[in-house]
Amino acid sequence: MTTTPEHWTPPDGRRFEPWLTLPKGPSFLLKRPALPNGLAVTRRTRFPVPANGTAAIQARTVIRPVLMLMLGIGELAETLTRRIETCLSELVAVAYTHTSDDHLLCSVWTDAEHAFLSVEHDQPLPQDDDSTMYLHVVRALADDYGTHVSEGTHQTWVALRRP
């Protein structure tokens, strides 16, 4: 049995087709718009990794090709990619031991001057002292880092200045 879906009409009776027409020909490939001074396009990606012993490896595996698309290819991009991967690995490695969820949510985003990354987890990370594993590598590589709590979810974040 086959059925034909009914055409949906908005409650006010207007139709959307006039606004959805696409231009034909080369005009479809638009030029990149110029941005006013001081504004930058931000690129962002979010992905989950399982909260287990392979979390750091899986986070690195996912983020490397994404960073190639976000940052491009070159010596400076490769340097920043390695810093992001290293910080993300340490964030995930510490955070998975302090969560009861079955996954961690990782985010990476960039603008013209910075790269940012964060890992969301449901329990606070331990305080920095000599007896705990803490974010020593992050402290050495990052320009800034911290933790933000929102609606019971902890988000540990890192900011790296682009070279």
Secondary structure, 3 states (H helix, E strand, C coil): CCCCCCCCCCCCCCCCHHHHCCCCHHHHCCCCCCCCCCCCCCEEEEEEEECCCCHHHHHHHHHHHHHHHHHCCCHHHHHHHHHHHHHHHHHHHHHHHHCCCCEEEEEEEECCCEEEEEEEECCCCCCCCCCCCCCHHHHHHCCEEEEEEECCEEEEEEEEECC
